[in-house]
Amino acid sequence: MSSEPPPLPQPPAHQASVGLDTQRGRERSPSPLRGNVVPSPLPTRRTRTFSATVRASQGPVYKGVCKCFCRSKGHGFITPADGGPDIFLHISDVEGEYVPVEGDEVTYKMCSIPPKNEKLQAVEVVITHLAPGTKHETWSGHVVSS
């Protein structure tokens, strides 16, 4: 019997050349969102009860400015024109052909978010004025300058 320890396994060439920590022995699993691409076709509206949809569509129209929107995550926030807390915006509630970007003026209606119905969500969101000097992307991927 030899008293030498067995040789350590060598890391794959692609890991060694990049200098990754190979002691962990863990590789990242593939993620469908790693490429920051929204699945196609676009997701449908959230499942709402019929009564919540009717209440939202009969409610008043509010104005605001898009604070932020992340297409890869599928949500963002609107800052109301009259002040107050930011309103949640889901990708399925955006009407029209453009992806909202920071600074876009929008109109929207509001709907409460279950289960406690304490927070509000913007629905039927329409971009009324594109933010000047920004590039806008259509849902199909075409880029348009405003």
Disulfide bonds with the S-S distance in Angstrom:
none
